[in-house]
């Protein structure tokens, strides 16, 4: 008969195993996290001109709530995944002269299958931008909100350094989990208290593709620091101070300890805040530019209709796919 000590140890081991599994599931959920994407779309609204802000502010809750819809689609549609990233290190080193900027030239050089395998984020953003211009021209309130929200998500993603690296979760350097650490844990801990989200005004973007590539180059150049600084910090701190078990939404999970996260956030020297602020400005500027390109339609008279039966079914389907928890293609943990 097993003694009390043995039974107790087995129970503790089961709890630890469950916590580790929940930890993995937590970071498999979203990139930039619920919090980050919601914050980016939400704060972007306040950079818009008076002619736009009334419509957008009235629907600000929708823009924030649906900021993670593209990530939910990754659980349902295999073609969705590559739209969120691009492995710039696959194409050499900065300034990445091997990779043409235009889709047609890049496809002619590398084939579409190869581009899809390593991410198509910069080109997909152009597709969404054109869709938003079309929605403005047609004065389709529902399409304006849905496309604005989705476009905000993809623009947010390219501001995350590890969305431009094939070592996107530190899996090549023994740093698995760093993706969610940088873009979810740190903003959740520090954004509300420390980040300055008062940015200014949206600007017209003359060349959206060039603008997109510049943001990607910035992220690609920062990706090495994200990994190198965490590696150095990890080597100087004992493992018992690196992780902790905490309750999140009524469940105990293993995650990076507050002490370790604070240290890492400090040595990043404002990087997460800068990338989030840049994302907010980019999102607002893309919305504003699409409105200008569409001829500055009057948004004051637009009415958002109730969702159709088909739209409700689509949302339910995405929610169920996400809840099943099986992402199709690359996740933030592999």
C-alpha atoms as a printed R data frame, in Angstrom:
    type eleno elety resid chain resno       x      y       z
1   ATOM     1    CA   UNK     A     1   0.000  0.000   0.000
2   ATOM     2    CA   UNK     A     2   1.437  3.372  -1.010
3   ATOM     3    CA   UNK     A     3   2.226  5.595   1.949
4   ATOM     4    CA   UNK     A     4   0.781  9.074   2.386
5   ATOM     5    CA   UNK     A     5   4.004 10.751   1.199
6   ATOM     6    CA   UNK     A     6   4.037  8.832  -2.072
7   ATOM     7    CA   UNK     A     7   0.389  9.587  -2.750
8   ATOM     8    CA   UNK     A     8   0.941 13.246  -2.001
9   ATOM     9    CA   UNK     A     9   3.916 13.451  -4.368
10  ATOM    10    CA   UNK     A    10   1.926 11.826  -7.165
11  ATOM    11    CA   UNK     A    11  -0.855 14.343  -6.618
12  ATOM    12    CA   UNK     A    12   1.626 17.225  -6.731
13  ATOM    13    CA   UNK     A    13   3.182 15.864  -9.930
14  ATOM    14    CA   UNK     A    14  -0.236 15.649 -11.593
15  ATOM    15    CA   UNK     A    15  -0.958 19.258 -10.597
16  ATOM    16    CA   UNK     A    16   2.406 20.410 -11.974
17  ATOM    17    CA   UNK     A    17   1.845 18.508 -15.233
18  ATOM    18    CA   UNK     A    18  -1.614 20.044 -15.600
19  ATOM    19    CA   UNK     A    19  -0.204 23.507 -14.929
20  ATOM    20    CA   UNK     A    20   2.500 23.029 -17.578
21  ATOM    21    CA   UNK     A    21  -0.104 21.920 -20.115
22  ATOM    22    CA   UNK     A    22  -2.232 24.950 -19.321
23  ATOM    23    CA   UNK     A    23   0.850 27.154 -19.644
24  ATOM    24    CA   UNK     A    24   1.452 25.783 -23.138
25  ATOM    25    CA   UNK     A    25  -2.204 26.238 -24.096
26  ATOM    26    CA   UNK     A    26  -2.181 29.793 -22.789
27  ATOM    27    CA   UNK     A    27   0.679 30.849 -25.029
28  ATOM    28    CA   UNK     A    28  -0.726 28.911 -27.963
29  ATOM    29    CA   UNK     A    29  -3.828 31.064 -27.956
30  ATOM    30    CA   UNK     A    30  -2.930 34.350 -29.610
31  ATOM    31    CA   UNK     A    31  -0.086 36.472 -30.913
32  ATOM    32    CA   UNK     A    32   0.105 39.989 -29.290
33  ATOM    33    CA   UNK     A    33  -2.454 38.348 -27.005
34  ATOM    34    CA   UNK     A    34  -6.059 39.345 -26.462
35  ATOM    35    CA   UNK     A    35  -4.856 42.346 -24.523
36  ATOM    36    CA   UNK     A    36  -2.320 43.658 -27.049
37  ATOM    37    CA   UNK     A    37  -4.509 43.472 -30.149
38  ATOM    38    CA   UNK     A    38  -7.479 44.972 -28.323
39  ATOM    39    CA   UNK     A    39  -5.324 47.847 -27.050
40  ATOM    40    CA   UNK     A    40  -3.902 48.583 -30.493
41  ATOM    41    CA   UNK     A    41  -7.276 48.783 -32.240
42  ATOM    42    CA   UNK     A    42  -8.849 50.658 -29.332
43  ATOM    43    CA   UNK     A    43  -6.218 53.391 -29.086
44  ATOM    44    CA   UNK     A    44  -5.929 53.769 -32.865
45  ATOM    45    CA   UNK     A    45  -9.450 55.230 -32.906
46  ATOM    46    CA   UNK     A    46  -8.316 58.345 -30.998
47  ATOM    47    CA   UNK     A    47  -5.792 59.275 -33.694
48  ATOM    48    CA   UNK     A    48  -8.503 59.740 -36.334
49  ATOM    49    CA   UNK     A    49  -9.786 63.118 -37.624
50  ATOM    50    CA   UNK     A    50 -13.214 64.482 -36.556
51  ATOM    51    CA   UNK     A    51 -14.816 63.279 -39.795
52  ATOM    52    CA   UNK     A    52 -13.990 59.662 -38.880
53  ATOM    53    CA   UNK     A    53 -13.781 59.488 -35.109
54  ATOM    54    CA   UNK     A    54 -17.518 59.685 -34.409
55  ATOM    55    CA   UNK     A    55 -18.257 56.551 -36.436
56  ATOM    56    CA   UNK     A    56 -15.203 54.696 -35.159
57  ATOM    57    CA   UNK     A    57 -15.654 55.740 -31.525
58  ATOM    58    CA   UNK     A    58 -19.309 54.708 -31.577
59  ATOM    59    CA   UNK     A    59 -18.128 51.262 -32.662
60  ATOM    60    CA   UNK     A    60 -14.908 51.143 -30.649
61  ATOM    61    CA   UNK     A    61 -16.041 48.123 -28.652
62  ATOM    62    CA   UNK     A    62 -16.541 46.131 -31.852
63  ATOM    63    CA   UNK     A    63 -13.084 47.105 -33.127
64  ATOM    64    CA   UNK     A    64 -11.500 45.990 -29.859
65  ATOM    65    CA   UNK     A    65 -13.580 42.835 -29.368
66  ATOM    66    CA   UNK     A    66 -12.943 41.589 -32.913
67  ATOM    67    CA   UNK     A    67  -9.247 42.464 -32.972
68  ATOM    68    CA   UNK     A    68  -8.409 38.772 -32.481
69  ATOM    69    CA   UNK     A    69 -10.748 37.363 -35.144
70  ATOM    70    CA   UNK     A    70  -7.875 36.708 -37.601
71  ATOM    71    CA   UNK     A    71  -6.141 34.577 -34.962
72  ATOM    72    CA   UNK     A    72  -9.336 32.590 -34.416
73  ATOM    73    CA   UNK     A    73  -9.437 31.924 -38.170
74  ATOM    74    CA   UNK     A    74  -6.048 30.207 -37.808
75  ATOM    75    CA   UNK     A    75  -7.918 27.405 -36.028
76  ATOM    76    CA   UNK     A    76 -10.303 26.931 -38.948
77  ATOM    77    CA   UNK     A    77  -8.561 27.793 -42.222
78  ATOM    78    CA   UNK     A    78  -5.079 26.568 -43.298
79  ATOM    79    CA   UNK     A    79  -4.519 29.587 -45.566
80  ATOM    80    CA   UNK     A    80  -4.824 32.009 -42.632
81  ATOM    81    CA   UNK     A    81  -1.548 31.292 -40.832
82  ATOM    82    CA   UNK     A    82   0.991 32.754 -43.321
83  ATOM    83    CA   UNK     A    83  -0.865 36.069 -43.320
84  ATOM    84    CA   UNK     A    84   0.452 36.873 -39.840
85  ATOM    85    CA   UNK     A    85   4.226 36.718 -40.332
86  ATOM    86    CA   UNK     A    86   7.193 36.669 -42.686
87  ATOM    87    CA   UNK     A    87  10.517 34.921 -42.017
88  ATOM    88    CA   UNK     A    88  12.885 37.641 -43.109
89  ATOM    89    CA   UNK     A    89  15.975 35.668 -42.044
90  ATOM    90    CA   UNK     A    90  15.046 33.096 -44.703
91  ATOM    91    CA   UNK     A    91  15.964 35.753 -47.285
92  ATOM    92    CA   UNK     A    92  19.384 36.659 -45.910
93  ATOM    93    CA   UNK     A    93  20.366 39.711 -43.932
94  ATOM    94    CA   UNK     A    94  19.331 43.354 -43.762
95  ATOM    95    CA   UNK     A    95  18.499 45.057 -46.113
96  ATOM    96    CA   UNK     A    96  17.189 41.726 -47.501
97  ATOM    97    CA   UNK     A    97  17.973 42.614 -51.107
98  ATOM    98    CA   UNK     A    98  17.244 39.032 -52.200
99  ATOM    99    CA   UNK     A    99  13.514 39.491 -51.594
100 ATOM   100    CA   UNK     A   100  11.571 41.702 -54.039
101 ATOM   101    CA   UNK     A   101   9.027 43.956 -52.363
102 ATOM   102    CA   UNK     A   102   6.207 43.476 -54.862
103 ATOM   103    CA   UNK     A   103   4.124 40.308 -54.749
104 ATOM   104    CA   UNK     A   104   4.426 39.580 -58.454
105 ATOM   105    CA   UNK     A   105   8.212 39.940 -58.504
106 ATOM   106    CA   UNK     A   106   8.611 37.922 -55.313
107 ATOM   107    CA   UNK     A   107   6.337 35.199 -56.654
108 ATOM   108    CA   UNK     A   108   8.279 35.108 -59.904
109 ATOM   109    CA   UNK     A   109  11.542 34.647 -58.045
110 ATOM   110    CA   UNK     A   110  10.555 32.271 -55.237
111 ATOM   111    CA   UNK     A   111   7.183 30.718 -56.300
112 ATOM   112    CA   UNK     A   112   3.961 31.233 -54.386
113 ATOM   113    CA   UNK     A   113   4.315 27.970 -52.440
114 ATOM   114    CA   UNK     A   114   7.676 29.068 -51.077
115 ATOM   115    CA   UNK     A   115   6.366 32.507 -50.117
116 ATOM   116    CA   UNK     A   116   3.385 30.951 -48.361
117 ATOM   117    CA   UNK     A   117   5.693 28.618 -46.437
118 ATOM   118    CA   UNK     A   118   7.637 31.570 -45.011
119 ATOM   119    CA   UNK     A   119   4.821 34.076 -44.562
120 ATOM   120    CA   UNK     A   120   3.032 36.669 -46.688
121 ATOM   121    CA   UNK     A   121   2.182 39.353 -44.114
122 ATOM   122    CA   UNK     A   122   3.329 42.458 -46.060
123 ATOM   123    CA   UNK     A   123   1.377 41.522 -49.158
124 ATOM   124    CA   UNK     A   124  -1.745 40.424 -47.314
125 ATOM   125    CA   UNK     A   125  -1.886 43.822 -45.607
126 ATOM   126    CA   UNK     A   126  -2.147 45.420 -49.067
127 ATOM   127    CA   UNK     A   127  -5.078 43.122 -49.902
128 ATOM   128    CA   UNK     A   128  -6.870 44.180 -46.721
129 ATOM   129    CA   UNK     A   129  -6.099 47.841 -47.379
130 ATOM   130    CA   UNK     A   130  -7.725 47.654 -50.812
131 ATOM   131    CA   UNK     A   131 -10.736 45.922 -49.262
132 ATOM   132    CA   UNK     A   132 -11.101 48.758 -46.781
133 ATOM   133    CA   UNK     A   133 -10.984 51.370 -49.563
134 ATOM   134    CA   UNK     A   134 -13.732 49.423 -51.347
135 ATOM   135    CA   UNK     A   135 -15.846 49.246 -48.174
136 ATOM   136    CA   UNK     A   136 -15.531 53.032 -47.722
137 ATOM   137    CA   UNK     A   137 -16.490 53.692 -51.341
138 ATOM   138    CA   UNK     A   138 -19.570 51.506 -50.978
139 ATOM   139    CA   UNK     A   139 -20.410 53.053 -47.590
140 ATOM   140    CA   UNK     A   140 -20.842 49.555 -46.196
141 ATOM   141    CA   UNK     A   141 -20.679 50.143 -42.444
142 ATOM   142    CA   UNK     A   142 -20.397 46.478 -41.532
143 ATOM   143    CA   UNK     A   143 -17.591 45.857 -44.013
144 ATOM   144    CA   UNK     A   144 -15.756 49.008 -42.873
145 ATOM   145    CA   UNK     A   145 -15.731 47.810 -39.266
146 ATOM   146    CA   UNK     A   146 -14.870 44.191 -40.021
147 ATOM   147    CA   UNK     A   147 -12.069 45.087 -42.431
148 ATOM   148    CA   UNK     A   148 -10.727 47.838 -40.168
149 ATOM   149    CA   UNK     A   149 -10.574 45.402 -37.282
150 ATOM   150    CA   UNK     A   150  -8.868 42.693 -39.337
151 ATOM   151    CA   UNK     A   151  -6.411 45.138 -40.919
152 ATOM   152    CA   UNK     A   152  -5.531 46.390 -37.452
153 ATOM   153    CA   UNK     A   153  -4.670 42.846 -36.415
154 ATOM   154    CA   UNK     A   154  -2.327 42.153 -39.326
155 ATOM   155    CA   UNK     A   155  -0.604 45.520 -38.932
156 ATOM   156    CA   UNK     A   156  -0.190 44.821 -35.227
157 ATOM   157    CA   UNK     A   157   1.458 41.495 -36.001
158 ATOM   158    CA   UNK     A   158   4.208 42.932 -38.194
159 ATOM   159    CA   UNK     A   159   5.282 45.187 -35.333
160 ATOM   160    CA   UNK     A   160   6.190 42.121 -33.271
161 ATOM   161    CA   UNK     A   161   9.891 41.341 -33.887
162 ATOM   162    CA   UNK     A   162   9.472 37.561 -33.691
163 ATOM   163    CA   UNK     A   163   6.825 37.691 -36.441
164 ATOM   164    CA   UNK     A   164   9.735 38.397 -38.788
165 ATOM   165    CA   UNK     A   165  11.952 35.491 -37.677
166 ATOM   166    CA   UNK     A   166  11.920 31.763 -38.396
167 ATOM   167    CA   UNK     A   167  13.050 31.380 -34.768
168 ATOM   168    CA   UNK     A   168   9.657 32.827 -33.903
169 ATOM   169    CA   UNK     A   169   9.294 31.162 -30.504
170 ATOM   170    CA   UNK     A   170  12.953 30.681 -29.618
171 ATOM   171    CA   UNK     A   171  12.592 27.011 -30.564
172 ATOM   172    CA   UNK     A   172  15.993 27.043 -32.302
173 ATOM   173    CA   UNK     A   173  17.874 28.549 -29.363
174 ATOM   174    CA   UNK     A   174  16.349 26.831 -26.335
175 ATOM   175    CA   UNK     A   175  14.056 29.788 -25.561
176 ATOM   176    CA   UNK     A   176  10.673 28.217 -26.239
177 ATOM   177    CA   UNK     A   177   7.924 30.432 -24.874
178 ATOM   178    CA   UNK     A   178   9.611 33.763 -25.546
179 ATOM   179    CA   UNK     A   179   7.024 34.701 -28.192
180 ATOM   180    CA   UNK     A   180   4.132 34.865 -25.759
181 ATOM   181    CA   UNK     A   181   6.430 36.279 -23.090
182 ATOM   182    CA   UNK     A   182   7.384 39.330 -25.175
183 ATOM   183    CA   UNK     A   183   4.047 40.118 -26.787
184 ATOM   184    CA   UNK     A   184   1.519 38.953 -24.182
185 ATOM   185    CA   UNK     A   185   2.994 38.766 -20.697
186 ATOM   186    CA   UNK     A   186   4.944 42.032 -20.825
187 ATOM   187    CA   UNK     A   187   2.155 44.246 -22.239
188 ATOM   188    CA   UNK     A   188  -0.348 42.750 -19.818
189 ATOM   189    CA   UNK     A   189   1.945 43.588 -16.914
190 ATOM   190    CA   UNK     A   190   3.175 47.037 -17.894
191 ATOM   191    CA   UNK     A   191   1.042 48.719 -20.594
192 ATOM   192    CA   UNK     A   192  -1.777 50.124 -18.460
193 ATOM   193    CA   UNK     A   193   0.542 51.537 -15.819
194 ATOM   194    CA   UNK     A   194   3.606 52.588 -17.795
195 ATOM   195    CA   UNK     A   195   2.949 52.969 -21.541
196 ATOM   196    CA   UNK     A   196   2.056 56.317 -23.070
197 ATOM   197    CA   UNK     A   197  -0.724 55.730 -25.596
198 ATOM   198    CA   UNK     A   198  -1.278 59.420 -26.380
199 ATOM   199    CA   UNK     A   199   0.429 59.523 -29.747
200 ATOM   200    CA   UNK     A   200  -0.931 62.340 -31.890
201 ATOM   201    CA   UNK     A   201  -2.703 62.191 -35.233
202 ATOM   202    CA   UNK     A   202  -2.937 59.655 -38.023
203 ATOM   203    CA   UNK     A   203  -1.062 60.545 -41.218
204 ATOM   204    CA   UNK     A   204  -1.752 59.881 -44.876
205 ATOM   205    CA   UNK     A   205   0.398 57.054 -46.210
206 ATOM   206    CA   UNK     A   206   1.479 57.779 -49.779
207 ATOM   207    CA   UNK     A   207   2.944 54.330 -50.405
208 ATOM   208    CA   UNK     A   208   1.307 51.673 -48.171
209 ATOM   209    CA   UNK     A   209   3.561 48.864 -49.410
210 ATOM   210    CA   UNK     A   210   6.743 50.822 -48.699
211 ATOM   211    CA   UNK     A   211   5.394 51.846 -45.293
212 ATOM   212    CA   UNK     A   212   4.638 48.188 -44.490
213 ATOM   213    CA   UNK     A   213   8.126 47.034 -45.451
214 ATOM   214    CA   UNK     A   214   9.725 49.715 -43.294
215 ATOM   215    CA   UNK     A   215   7.826 48.466 -40.245
216 ATOM   216    CA   UNK     A   216   8.858 44.893 -41.061
217 ATOM   217    CA   UNK     A   217  12.529 45.893 -41.383
218 ATOM   218    CA   UNK     A   218  12.312 47.569 -37.968
219 ATOM   219    CA   UNK     A   219  10.884 44.394 -36.454
220 ATOM   220    CA   UNK     A   220  13.440 42.184 -38.181
221 ATOM   221    CA   UNK     A   221  16.318 44.289 -36.862
222 ATOM   222    CA   UNK     A   222  14.880 44.081 -33.329
223 ATOM   223    CA   UNK     A   223  14.312 40.312 -33.364
224 ATOM   224    CA   UNK     A   224  17.946 39.537 -32.560
225 ATOM   225    CA   UNK     A   225  17.807 41.747 -29.457
226 ATOM   226    CA   UNK     A   226  14.592 40.089 -28.268
227 ATOM   227    CA   UNK     A   227  16.329 36.709 -28.278
228 ATOM   228    CA   UNK     A   228  19.842 37.752 -27.255
229 ATOM   229    CA   UNK     A   229  18.784 39.807 -24.237
230 ATOM   230    CA   UNK     A   230  16.505 37.095 -22.873
231 ATOM   231    CA   UNK     A   231  19.217 34.468 -23.375
232 ATOM   232    CA   UNK     A   232  21.687 36.568 -21.419
233 ATOM   233    CA   UNK     A   233  19.211 37.255 -18.631
234 ATOM   234    CA   UNK     A   234  18.208 33.602 -18.384
235 ATOM   235    CA   UNK     A   235  21.833 32.602 -17.881
236 ATOM   236    CA   UNK     A   236  22.214 34.957 -14.930
237 ATOM   237    CA   UNK     A   237  19.076 34.006 -12.989
238 ATOM   238    CA   UNK     A   238  18.194 30.689 -11.349
239 ATOM   239    CA   UNK     A   239  15.227 28.771 -12.786
240 ATOM   240    CA   UNK     A   240  13.235 29.037  -9.548
241 ATOM   241    CA   UNK     A   241  13.104 32.819 -10.077
242 ATOM   242    CA   UNK     A   242  12.259 32.554 -13.767
243 ATOM   243    CA   UNK     A   243   8.871 30.839 -13.529
244 ATOM   244    CA   UNK     A   244   5.987 30.973 -11.097
245 ATOM   245    CA   UNK     A   245   2.550 29.408 -10.705
246 ATOM   246    CA   UNK     A   246  -0.231 31.969 -10.747
247 ATOM   247    CA   UNK     A   247  -4.005 31.937 -11.024
248 ATOM   248    CA   UNK     A   248  -5.426 33.225 -14.292
249 ATOM   249    CA   UNK     A   249  -9.167 33.210 -14.872
250 ATOM   250    CA   UNK     A   250  -9.657 30.712 -12.064
251 ATOM   251    CA   UNK     A   251  -6.941 28.319 -13.310
252 ATOM   252    CA   UNK     A   252  -3.413 27.861 -11.974
253 ATOM   253    CA   UNK     A   253  -0.852 28.267 -14.772
254 ATOM   254    CA   UNK     A   254   2.930 28.235 -15.013
255 ATOM   255    CA   UNK     A   255   4.281 31.431 -16.507
256 ATOM   256    CA   UNK     A   256   7.225 33.802 -16.353
257 ATOM   257    CA   UNK     A   257   7.538 35.209 -12.844
258 ATOM   258    CA   UNK     A   258   6.913 38.882 -12.165
259 ATOM   259    CA   UNK     A   259  10.518 39.294 -11.021
260 ATOM   260    CA   UNK     A   260  11.913 37.831 -14.241
261 ATOM   261    CA   UNK     A   261   9.439 39.693 -16.466
262 ATOM   262    CA   UNK     A   262  10.325 42.991 -14.783
263 ATOM   263    CA   UNK     A   263  14.036 42.363 -15.343
264 ATOM   264    CA   UNK     A   264  13.501 41.485 -19.001
265 ATOM   265    CA   UNK     A   265  11.202 44.442 -19.585
266 ATOM   266    CA   UNK     A   266  13.852 46.743 -18.104
267 ATOM   267    CA   UNK     A   267  16.717 45.506 -20.294
268 ATOM   268    CA   UNK     A   268  14.515 45.763 -23.404
269 ATOM   269    CA   UNK     A   269  14.628 49.502 -22.669
270 ATOM   270    CA   UNK     A   270  11.133 50.433 -23.871
271 ATOM   271    CA   UNK     A   271  11.064 48.188 -26.952
272 ATOM   272    CA   UNK     A   272   7.608 46.706 -26.324
273 ATOM   273    CA   UNK     A   273   6.085 50.131 -25.740
274 ATOM   274    CA   UNK     A   274   7.738 51.555 -28.874
275 ATOM   275    CA   UNK     A   275   6.483 48.713 -31.047
276 ATOM   276    CA   UNK     A   276   2.970 48.981 -29.613
277 ATOM   277    CA   UNK     A   277   2.876 52.750 -30.121
278 ATOM   278    CA   UNK     A   278   4.136 52.307 -33.674
279 ATOM   279    CA   UNK     A   279   1.434 49.706 -34.299
280 ATOM   280    CA   UNK     A   280  -1.287 52.052 -33.032
281 ATOM   281    CA   UNK     A   281  -0.057 54.849 -35.304
282 ATOM   282    CA   UNK     A   282   0.176 52.488 -38.284
283 ATOM   283    CA   UNK     A   283  -3.352 51.141 -37.802
284 ATOM   284    CA   UNK     A   284  -4.888 54.596 -37.489
285 ATOM   285    CA   UNK     A   285  -2.927 55.871 -40.497
286 ATOM   286    CA   UNK     A   286  -4.029 52.952 -42.677
287 ATOM   287    CA   UNK     A   287  -7.676 53.527 -41.715
288 ATOM   288    CA   UNK     A   288  -7.330 57.246 -42.412
289 ATOM   289    CA   UNK     A   289  -5.513 56.718 -45.729
290 ATOM   290    CA   UNK     A   290  -8.125 54.244 -46.960
291 ATOM   291    CA   UNK     A   291 -10.853 56.771 -46.164
292 ATOM   292    CA   UNK     A   292  -8.990 59.487 -48.086
293 ATOM   293    CA   UNK     A   293  -8.344 57.163 -51.045
294 ATOM   294    CA   UNK     A   294 -12.064 56.377 -51.132
295 ATOM   295    CA   UNK     A   295 -12.922 60.054 -51.539
296 ATOM   296    CA   UNK     A   296 -13.614 60.925 -47.906
297 ATOM   297    CA   UNK     A   297 -17.165 59.541 -47.743
298 ATOM   298    CA   UNK     A   298 -19.500 60.977 -45.108
299 ATOM   299    CA   UNK     A   299 -19.531 58.491 -42.230
300 ATOM   300    CA   UNK     A   300 -22.053 60.339 -40.054
301 ATOM   301    CA   UNK     A   301 -25.027 58.756 -41.785
302 ATOM   302    CA   UNK     A   302 -23.743 55.166 -41.757
303 ATOM   303    CA   UNK     A   303 -25.802 52.613 -39.893
304 ATOM   304    CA   UNK     A   304 -24.432 49.287 -38.706
305 ATOM   305    CA   UNK     A   305 -27.027 46.620 -39.411
306 ATOM   306    CA   UNK     A   306 -27.659 43.595 -37.224
307 ATOM   307    CA   UNK     A   307 -25.636 40.526 -38.166
308 ATOM   308    CA   UNK     A   308 -27.262 38.192 -40.651
309 ATOM   309    CA   UNK     A   309 -27.927 34.538 -39.872
310 ATOM   310    CA   UNK     A   310 -24.920 33.594 -42.031
311 ATOM   311    CA   UNK     A   311 -22.649 36.030 -40.189
312 ATOM   312    CA   UNK     A   312 -23.764 34.679 -36.815
313 ATOM   313    CA   UNK     A   313 -23.066 31.146 -38.033
314 ATOM   314    CA   UNK     A   314 -19.605 32.158 -39.249
315 ATOM   315    CA   UNK     A   315 -18.760 33.713 -35.870
316 ATOM   316    CA   UNK     A   316 -20.044 30.664 -34.002
317 ATOM   317    CA   UNK     A   317 -17.969 28.402 -36.243
318 ATOM   318    CA   UNK     A   318 -14.794 30.417 -35.556
319 ATOM   319    CA   UNK     A   319 -15.458 30.401 -31.829
320 ATOM   320    CA   UNK     A   320 -15.924 26.633 -31.766
321 ATOM   321    CA   UNK     A   321 -12.777 26.067 -33.854
322 ATOM   322    CA   UNK     A   322 -10.770 28.231 -31.456
323 ATOM   323    CA   UNK     A   323 -12.208 26.482 -28.394
324 ATOM   324    CA   UNK     A   324 -11.142 23.112 -29.793
325 ATOM   325    CA   UNK     A   325  -7.622 24.529 -29.477
326 ATOM   326    CA   UNK     A   326  -5.991 22.931 -32.536
327 ATOM   327    CA   UNK     A   327  -4.278 25.598 -34.595
328 ATOM   328    CA   UNK     A   328  -3.652 24.841 -38.281
329 ATOM   329    CA   UNK     A   329  -0.054 25.468 -39.273
330 ATOM   330    CA   UNK     A   330   2.479 27.473 -37.281
331 ATOM   331    CA   UNK     A   331   1.556 28.584 -33.800
332 ATOM   332    CA   UNK     A   332   3.343 30.782 -31.279
333 ATOM   333    CA   UNK     A   333   4.672 27.663 -29.564
334 ATOM   334    CA   UNK     A   334   6.246 25.583 -32.340
